Every structure is written in C-alpha cells, then in structure tokens.
Amino acid sequence: MPVSEALLIRLYLDTKPHHQLITKLQKGLILVSNETELAGEGIGLGVPAIRHKDRTYFSGSSTMRFEQTGSHAAAIKEFTLNLTSERTLRNIQMERKTARKIRRSFDKLYMKHKHLRLLAFENMLRHVGVKRDFVQTKPVGSVIVVYNIDPPYIKIKAEFRLFQNTGVHEIYLLNEQSSKHFRKYYDSSGTVLFDTDIGAWEAVNASWACIYSVENNVGFRLWKHKDAVLHRGREFLNGTLDWIGLDYEADPENMCFEYDIELIRS
C-alpha cells in the first residue's frame, strides 16, 4: 500500500522478512522507504502475542485477505499462536520450567538495571553455543487483526480467540521496526531520547509517543490507551538483536483491542 512517493507499507502472508532470531515468526506491517525495508529484527506493526501461564506465545502461521476501495485499504490477517521461545545448547533443548523462571529473572534484571550489561551476557551465551529459538507447539488460539490503512493513519483491531482464557496473564500488541533505522524517541511530555537512552522496556507516561528515523524522514506515533500500558523499547546486539518499538501490554479481560498508529513524515 503506497503512503507517499517514497514510502509504502508491506504485509506478508509468510514469515518474511527473515532476520536473525525471529525468522520463524509471522510479521505485521513493514515500513518500506525508497525500496528498503525498515523492519530489521522488528516484528512489524500490529502483531499479537500472549503470555499464557509460564510461556509467551507467538504466531508461526497465518491466513490473510486484502480489500481495497479507492484509496482506502484493509488487510485482515489471522495469526495462529503456535510458537514459543526456547533455549538450546548446541541443538539440545534445555528449556524447562525452572530454566524459564531463571530466564525471566534475567529479563527483569535487564529491564530494571541496564548497567548490568545483560546484553553482553546474552552475547556470551551465544558464543558458547546457547541460543534462543522459536519452536512449534500446540496452538493456544488465534488472533484476527484488521489493518485499516488510510494514510497517514492505520487503525488496528485485534480480536483474540483463545481456546481457553484461564491462565492468560497478558495480551500484547507489538509495534516494532529496526533500531538501526529508527534511532530517535520523543513524546508529548518533551522527552527526546536516542539509541541506548531509549531503554529496553520502559513504561510511557506521556499522552503519545513517537519512534522516528532521521535518515528516512519517517516515524510512527501511538497514544496512551485506557485499557493497556504502553512501553517503549530498544535492543541492539550485532548479529542477534535489532528492534525498536512501542508495545501495548493489556489485561486479557478484554479480548478485543483497538488502537491507532499515525505515520509521521517530515
């Protein structure tokens, strides 16, 4: 879907674009500037995930259809939640309940204490043969996401259809692109941050927040939501991590979640 002469939005039926850790995951909307995809290892705009009991579930397969009337376009993509993140040691699965608890403890430490340099720890694990992978599991449900594209706005509606609601702790709507291209964060409170100062997983208290690419003169803005917490995040580790985004974390009581994204052009 063209947005301007230099910018368009792309949505794949399969798991493209294939980058690093998230090659197997279904992606959302990808921003393309002057024929260059700006997603990196970001999962795209408008991608659902859930945390069910002690695991986070992502989508590895989908169906999709596309509708267009004049300049208005809508894409409907159904994400099947059938992948979870596991750790392997030289191709031997090592993720068990205790290991997942340990991993979540490291994640919490990293989010709260960036000075501990756990990205360096992650890099060390990779070099000794411990890596993270996404493995197929029994589906826990699906999510139908409707992307109504009417530039400069994208209206997103996600309907979660889970096989059982018990044990679901959070639902997520992820909105991510590449941290190599998008290096600037700013919000309605006047906060302006670049690169590592953006943080790994910080709550946004402003009424709106924007991630921007100075190089490509494009950004995306999201608003504070009454039914969710908006987080900003960025991680970059050469050859492993390359994402930046604004992600919603919502209570699973509401299985239908709607929000807007505004595309910013200078």
C-alpha positions in Angstrom: 0.0 0.0 0.0 1.7 3.3 -1.1 1.7 6.0 1.5 3.8 8.6 -0.5 6.1 8.5 -3.4 9.0 7.2 -1.2 7.1 5.3 1.5 4.9 2.2 1.3 3.5 -0.4 3.7 4.1 -4.1 3.1 2.4 -7.2 4.7 3.5 -10.7 4.1 1.4 -13.9 4.3 4.5 -16.0 5.2 7.2 -15.2 7.8 9.2 -12.7 5.7 11.3 -10.7 6.2 13.7 -13.3 7.6 16.0 -11.7 10.1 18.0 -13.3 12.9 16.1 -14.7 15.9 12.6 -14.1 14.6 12.9 -15.7 11.2 10.1 -18.2 12.1 7.6 -15.6 13.4 4.7 -14.1 11.5 5.2 -10.3 11.0 2.9 -7.3 10.9 3.1 -4.2 8.8 6.6 -3.4 7.4 7.6 0.1 6.5 9.5 0.4 3.2 11.3 3.6 2.3 12.8 4.0 -1.1 12.5 0.3 -1.7 14.4 -0.5 1.6 12.5 -2.5 4.3 13.0 -0.8 7.6 11.9 -3.7 9.9 15.3 -5.3 10.7 14.6 -7.8 13.5 11.5 -5.8 14.5 8.3 -7.9 14.2 6.3 -5.2 12.4 3.4 -3.0 13.3 0.3 -4.6 14.9 1.4 -8.1 15.9 -0.3 -10.0 18.7 1.2 -12.3 21.3 0.0 -13.6 24.7 1.6 -14.8 27.9 -0.2 -18.0 28.9 0.9 -19.4 32.3 4.7 -19.5 32.2 5.1 -19.2 28.4 4.8 -16.4 25.8 3.1 -17.5 22.6 3.8 -16.0 19.1 2.5 -16.8 15.7 4.2 -19.1 13.2 1.4 -19.4 10.6 -1.4 -17.3 9.3 -4.1 -16.7 6.7 -4.8 -13.3 5.0 -7.0 -11.4 2.7 -6.9 -7.9 1.3 -9.6 -5.4 0.5 -9.3 -2.1 -1.3 -11.9 0.6 -2.1 -10.4 3.6 -3.8 -7.6 5.0 -1.6 -8.8 3.0 1.4 -7.3 -0.4 2.0 -7.8 -3.1 4.6 -5.8 -6.2 5.3 -7.2 -9.0 7.5 -4.6 -11.4 8.9 -5.4 -14.3 11.2 -2.4 -15.2 13.4 -2.2 -18.7 14.8 -0.5 -18.7 18.2 1.7 -21.8 17.9 5.3 -20.8 18.7 7.1 -20.4 22.0 10.7 -19.3 22.8 13.1 -22.0 24.0 16.8 -22.1 24.7 19.1 -24.7 23.2 22.7 -25.8 24.0 24.2 -27.0 20.7 20.8 -28.0 19.4 19.8 -29.7 22.7 16.6 -28.2 24.1 17.3 -27.0 27.7 14.1 -25.0 28.4 12.2 -26.4 31.3 10.0 -24.8 33.9 13.0 -23.9 36.2 15.0 -22.7 33.2 12.2 -20.4 32.1 12.0 -19.0 35.6 15.7 -18.2 35.6 15.4 -16.6 32.1 12.5 -14.4 33.3 14.6 -13.3 36.3 17.4 -12.2 33.9 14.8 -10.4 31.8 13.5 -8.5 34.8 17.1 -7.6 35.9 17.9 -6.3 32.4 14.7 -4.2 32.3 15.4 -2.6 35.7 19.2 -2.4 35.7 20.6 -1.8 32.3 24.0 -1.1 33.8 24.3 -4.9 34.5 25.0 -5.2 30.7 23.0 -8.4 30.2 23.2 -7.9 26.5 26.8 -8.7 26.9 25.7 -11.8 28.9 23.4 -12.7 26.0 26.3 -12.3 23.6 28.5 -14.6 25.7 25.8 -17.3 25.8 25.6 -17.2 22.0 29.3 -17.7 21.6 29.4 -20.8 23.9 26.6 -22.4 21.9 23.5 -21.4 23.9 20.9 -19.8 21.7 17.3 -18.9 21.7 14.9 -20.4 19.1 11.2 -20.5 18.5 9.7 -24.0 18.5 6.3 -25.1 17.3 3.8 -26.1 19.9 0.1 -27.0 20.2 -1.9 -23.8 19.2 -3.5 -22.0 22.1 -5.7 -19.9 19.9 -5.6 -17.3 17.1 -5.9 -13.6 16.7 -7.7 -11.9 13.8 -6.1 -8.5 13.1 -7.7 -6.0 10.8 -5.4 -3.3 9.5 -7.4 -0.4 8.1 -5.0 1.8 6.2 -6.0 5.3 5.4 -2.7 7.3 5.4 -1.4 8.8 7.5 -3.4 6.7 9.9 -3.5 2.9 10.4 -6.4 1.7 12.5 -5.8 -1.7 14.1 -8.4 -4.0 15.6 -7.3 -7.3 17.2 -9.8 -10.0 18.2 -8.2 -12.7 20.4 -9.9 -16.1 20.0 -8.2 -18.3 22.6 -9.1 -21.9 23.2 -9.1 -21.3 27.0 -8.9 -17.9 28.8 -7.7 -19.4 32.1 -4.0 -19.0 32.7 -3.7 -16.0 30.3 -1.8 -13.3 32.1 -1.3 -10.6 29.5 -2.0 -9.9 25.8 0.4 -7.9 23.7 0.2 -5.8 20.6 3.7 -5.3 19.3 4.7 -2.4 17.0 8.4 -2.7 16.1 10.9 -1.8 13.3 14.7 -1.8 13.1 16.8 0.0 15.7 19.4 0.7 13.0 17.0 2.8 11.0 14.8 4.2 13.9 17.1 5.8 16.4 15.0 8.6 17.9 12.2 8.6 20.5 10.2 11.6 21.5 6.8 12.1 23.2 4.2 14.7 24.2 6.0 15.4 27.5 9.0 16.8 25.7 11.3 13.8 26.3 13.7 13.2 23.4 16.0 10.1 23.5 18.4 8.5 21.1 19.7 4.9 20.8 20.6 3.2 24.2 19.0 6.0 26.2 15.6 4.8 25.0 15.8 1.7 27.3 14.8 -1.9 26.9 11.3 -1.8 28.3 10.1 1.4 29.8 6.5 2.5 30.5 5.4 5.6 28.6 3.6 8.1 30.8 3.0 10.7 28.1 -0.2 11.0 26.2 1.6 10.0 22.9 5.0 8.7 21.9 6.8 8.5 18.6 9.7 6.5 17.1 11.4 8.3 14.3 14.1 7.6 11.6 16.0 10.8 10.9 17.7 9.1 8.0 14.5 8.2 6.2 12.3 11.1 7.5 9.6 8.7 8.7 8.2 7.7 12.1 5.2 6.2 13.8 3.2 7.6 16.7 1.0 5.7 19.2 -1.2 7.0 22.0 -1.7 6.1 25.6 -4.5 3.6 25.9 -7.1 3.4 28.7 -7.0 -0.4 28.7 -3.3 -1.0 28.4 0.2 0.1 29.4 2.3 1.5 26.5 6.0 0.6 26.6 8.9 1.9 24.6 11.8 -0.5 24.0 15.0 -0.9 22.0 17.7 -3.6 21.8 20.7 -3.9 19.5 23.3 -6.6 19.6 25.2 -7.0 16.4 24.2 -10.2 14.6 21.4 -11.0 17.2 19.1 -8.2 18.2 17.9 -5.2 16.2 14.5 -3.9 17.1 12.8 -0.7 18.5 9.1 -0.3 19.2 6.1 0.9 21.1 4.3 -2.1 22.5 1.0 -2.4 24.4 0.6 -4.7 27.3 -3.1 -5.3 28.2 -5.2 -7.2 30.6 -6.8 -10.3 29.0 -10.3 -9.5 30.3 -10.9 -7.6 27.1 -10.3 -10.0 24.1 -10.8 -7.2 21.6 -8.2 -4.4 21.4 -8.3 -1.4 19.1 -5.8 1.4 18.6 -4.4 3.8 16.0 -0.9 4.4 14.6 -0.1 7.6 12.8 2.7 7.6 10.2 4.9 10.7 10.6 6.6 12.3 7.6 8.7 15.5 7.9 
